[in-house]
Amino acid sequence: MRTPFIAANWKMHKTVLEAIAFIKEFRSMAKDVHDVEIVVAPPFTALRPVAEAAHASNIGVAGQTLHWERQGAFTGEVSAGMLKEAGAEYVIIGHSERRQLFGETDETVNRKLAAAVAAELTPIVCIGETLAQRDANETLTVLDRQIKQGLDGLTADQIAALVIAYEPVWAIGTGRNATPAQAGEAHAHIRSRIRQWFGGNAAEQCHIIYGGSVKPDNIRDLASLADVDGALVGGASLDVRGFFEIVSRSRPAAAV
């Protein structure tokens, strides 16, 4: 059985002092939670301070993106090695905002994924359809393309270690979220494709989590679905008590 995986994506929020204060309070609240993998993705400026504040706790740290090159003339970018040195263990790749606002494609996602894997960072790879694509009944076709092109070249063992975040673009920051039926269908489809293209072991071990207006009042219904292994949480992760509620409600039923 896969351990629930809950990641906080703070996006462009929180100063260093605010980030440290959050982690100090949250680690005290969550100190006895050992049946959920918890990850926080702060802005780059707070990455090392958050890693230091989370040291020797049950909180992992992620970068929000990376460049595929080790170094070079790429103003404003950060490499896998830089993330690793700052204390990151994970990195978000291909978030819908990166695709929509900054022109990332399945090809660049694939290059970033290769760089993350080479640096031994665990990728949290985001895929999902726009509202226009859903309305045109293209959701599963879009997911197939993003999986096939984005994960191209990875081995079954590398796929098994991945976290895939299904985030319908129309549900990001809108207050709307996929119904349990919609999320369940997409997650089951993603896992079936991983099984078909990379094998049963990869499909069973790979975490597939949901992202898109996740809140304390909907996480339990989402986490109860067979192929939903947790959540990538945006706005609701900025409040320490709200995020703790999401973590708590995602725990296996026997532990709650």
C-alpha positions in Angstrom: 0.0 0.0 0.0 1.4 3.4 -1.0 1.9 5.9 1.8 -0.2 9.1 1.4 1.8 12.0 0.0 0.9 15.6 0.7 3.0 18.4 -0.8 2.6 22.2 -0.1 3.4 24.4 -3.1 3.8 27.9 -1.6 4.4 29.5 -5.1 5.5 33.2 -4.7 4.4 33.5 -1.1 6.3 33.8 2.3 9.4 35.7 3.2 12.2 33.8 4.9 11.0 34.7 8.4 7.4 33.8 7.5 8.6 30.4 6.1 10.7 29.6 9.2 7.8 30.5 11.5 5.5 28.2 9.6 7.9 25.2 9.7 8.6 25.6 13.4 4.9 25.6 14.2 4.0 22.9 11.7 6.7 20.5 12.8 5.5 20.7 16.3 1.9 20.0 15.2 2.8 17.1 12.9 5.6 15.5 15.0 3.6 12.3 15.5 2.5 11.9 11.9 4.6 9.1 10.5 2.1 7.6 8.0 2.0 10.5 5.6 4.9 11.8 3.4 4.9 15.5 3.9 6.7 17.9 1.6 6.9 21.7 1.5 8.0 23.7 -1.6 9.0 27.2 -0.5 10.2 30.0 -2.8 13.9 29.7 -3.7 14.9 32.4 -1.2 13.6 30.4 1.7 14.8 27.0 0.5 17.8 26.6 2.7 16.2 28.2 5.8 13.2 25.9 5.5 15.5 22.9 5.0 17.4 23.9 8.2 14.1 24.5 10.1 12.8 21.1 9.0 16.0 19.2 9.7 15.6 15.9 11.6 11.8 16.1 11.2 9.2 14.3 9.1 9.0 17.2 6.6 10.7 17.0 3.2 11.6 20.0 1.1 11.1 20.7 -2.6 12.1 23.2 -5.2 9.3 24.7 -7.3 11.1 24.2 -10.6 14.6 23.8 -12.1 16.6 24.3 -15.3 17.9 21.2 -17.0 21.5 22.5 -17.4 24.0 22.2 -14.6 25.2 25.8 -15.1 25.3 28.5 -17.7 24.1 31.9 -18.8 20.5 31.4 -17.7 19.6 34.5 -15.7 17.1 33.8 -13.0 17.2 30.0 -13.3 18.4 27.4 -10.8 19.9 24.0 -11.4 19.3 20.6 -9.8 22.6 20.8 -8.1 21.8 24.1 -6.6 18.5 22.8 -5.2 20.2 19.8 -3.8 22.9 21.9 -2.1 20.2 24.1 -0.6 18.6 21.1 1.0 15.9 20.0 -1.4 15.0 16.4 -1.8 12.2 16.9 -4.3 11.4 19.2 -7.2 8.1 20.2 -8.8 8.3 19.9 -12.6 5.8 21.1 -15.2 3.3 22.8 -12.9 0.3 24.2 -14.9 1.4 27.8 -14.1 4.8 27.1 -15.5 3.2 25.7 -18.6 0.6 28.4 -19.0 2.6 31.5 -18.0 6.2 30.6 -18.8 5.9 28.5 -21.9 7.0 25.1 -20.6 6.2 22.1 -22.8 6.3 18.4 -22.6 9.8 18.5 -24.1 11.2 20.9 -21.5 9.4 18.9 -18.8 11.2 15.8 -20.0 14.6 17.6 -20.0 14.0 18.9 -16.5 12.9 15.4 -15.3 16.1 13.9 -16.6 18.2 16.5 -14.8 16.3 15.9 -11.5 16.7 12.2 -11.7 20.4 12.5 -12.5 20.8 14.7 -9.4 18.8 12.2 -7.2 16.0 14.6 -6.6 12.5 13.0 -6.5 10.4 14.7 -9.2 6.8 15.8 -8.6 5.7 15.9 -12.3 2.5 17.8 -13.0 0.0 16.9 -15.8 -3.5 17.9 -16.6 -6.0 19.4 -19.1 -7.4 22.9 -19.6 -11.1 23.6 -19.4 -11.3 23.8 -23.2 -9.7 20.4 -23.5 -12.1 18.9 -20.9 -15.1 20.4 -22.6 -13.9 18.9 -25.9 -13.6 15.5 -24.2 -9.9 15.5 -24.8 -8.8 14.9 -21.2 -7.5 11.4 -21.6 -5.8 12.2 -24.9 -4.0 15.1 -23.3 -2.9 13.0 -20.3 -1.6 10.3 -22.7 0.5 12.8 -24.6 1.9 14.4 -21.4 2.8 11.0 -20.0 4.3 9.7 -23.2 6.3 12.8 -24.1 7.1 14.0 -20.5 8.3 10.7 -19.2 10.1 9.6 -22.3 13.4 7.8 -21.7 12.8 6.9 -18.0 13.2 3.4 -16.8 10.5 1.5 -15.0 12.5 1.8 -11.7 12.7 5.6 -12.2 8.9 5.8 -12.9 8.3 3.8 -9.7 10.0 6.4 -7.7 8.1 9.3 -9.3 5.3 11.4 -7.9 2.8 12.3 -10.6 0.4 15.2 -9.8 -2.8 15.2 -11.8 -3.9 18.9 -11.7 -6.8 19.9 -14.0 -5.8 23.4 -15.0 -9.3 24.7 -14.6 -9.2 23.9 -10.9 -5.9 25.6 -10.1 -6.6 28.6 -7.8 -10.2 28.9 -9.0 -12.0 27.4 -6.0 -13.3 24.7 -8.3 -12.1 21.2 -8.0 -12.7 18.0 -9.9 -15.4 15.8 -8.4 -14.3 12.6 -6.8 -15.7 10.8 -10.0 -13.6 13.0 -12.3 -10.5 12.7 -10.2 -11.0 9.0 -9.9 -11.3 8.5 -13.6 -8.2 10.5 -14.4 -6.1 8.9 -11.8 -7.2 5.4 -12.8 -6.4 6.2 -16.4 -2.9 7.5 -15.5 -2.1 4.4 -13.5 -3.4 2.2 -16.3 -1.1 3.9 -18.8 1.9 3.6 -16.4 1.1 -0.1 -16.1 0.8 -0.5 -19.9 3.9 1.5 -20.8 6.2 0.9 -17.9 5.0 -2.3 -16.1 3.0 -3.4 -13.1 5.7 -2.7 -10.5 6.1 1.0 -11.7 2.3 1.4 -11.7 1.9 0.0 -8.1 4.7 2.0 -6.6 4.4 5.4 -8.4 2.5 8.0 -6.3 -0.3 9.7 -8.2 -1.6 12.7 -6.3 -4.3 15.3 -7.0 -3.8 19.1 -7.3 -6.5 21.7 -7.8 -8.2 23.7 -5.1 -7.5 21.1 -2.4 -8.9 22.1 1.0 -9.5 20.5 4.4 -13.1 19.9 3.5 -12.5 17.9 0.3 -9.2 16.0 0.9 -10.9 13.1 2.7 -13.2 12.3 -0.3 -10.3 12.6 -2.7 -7.8 10.6 -0.6 -10.4 7.8 -0.2 -10.2 7.0 -3.9 -8.2 3.9 -4.8 -5.8 5.6 -7.2 -5.4 9.0 -5.4 -2.3 8.8 -3.2 -2.5 12.3 -1.8 -2.4 16.0 -2.9 -0.4 18.9 -4.2 -1.8 21.8 -2.2 -1.6 25.4 -3.3 -3.4 28.3 -1.5 -4.7 26.1 1.4 -1.1 25.2 2.3 -0.2 28.8 3.3 -2.2 28.5 6.5 -0.4 26.2 9.0 -3.5 24.9 10.7 -5.3 24.4 7.4 -2.4 22.5 6.0 -2.2 20.3 9.1 -5.9 19.5 8.7 -5.3 18.4 5.1 -2.4 16.2 6.3 -4.4 14.8 9.1 -7.4 14.0 7.0 -5.3 12.2 4.4 -4.0 9.7 6.9 -5.0 6.0 6.5 -8.4 5.5 8.3 -6.9 3.1 10.9 -4.5 5.8 12.0 -7.0 8.6 12.5 
